[in-house]
Amino acid sequence: DSTIVSLFELPKFSRFFKTPWIIGGQIGYAVTDCMEFYLEANYRKANHKKFVISDVAIPNDSVTVTFMFDDGYRAVDAYVGARYYWGRCWCDKLAWFLGGKFGLVHRQEVDFDFSLAQENCIVGTPLESRNSVPFFYRNTSPSVGVNFGLDWCWGCGWSFMFMAEAVATCGPKSNDNIVIANNCSQLPLLNPSNIIIGHIGTEIFFPITFGVKYSF
């Protein structure tokens, strides 16, 4: 017989990975002095952390779960978007803008090792992964975002841009059934044999961008 025991809830992104950095670029076409359409591409990466959950209760025992990621979270994205400028129409030095964009996010696979140390087991580390296994699979998801910012013109076509965004996309595709080894010799105990991560919902992130722009 199979018994499903809920060990813990999947923690937030910040518990597994550090704050991500983003590098990217845009190319746009101004249809009027105040309206611009653009194409955008970015590369995003967050370095990994070691994550430990201690004293997770299971029937007749408790376990400590340790996650060790092989690499960080990595993604590339591409968008089409438009923005509207206030102040640009008056040839001023400063112009506020509001925009939106739609595109695709492609995430790289994230592999990890893990171990489950069981309190009442005679063997030192009774339950552990043998090799790195996927935590997130490689996948591509639609994405939509809105942005608000400031364009400060220096002259000769150059300007400095500050932009804050809110971007939403479908969550990464997780490995929903990870088989682990069971080497505990002390019976009878209810020992986990699989980790079920489950589906990850909407991913929302809030990039802050500083950049330099040149207008032909």
Helices and strands as residue ranges (DSSP letters): H 13-16, E 21-30, E 35-46, E 50-58, E 61-69, E 73-86, G 88-90, E 94-107, E 110-118, E 127-128, E 133-136, E 139-155, E 158-169, E 178-179, E 194-195, E 203-205, E 208-214
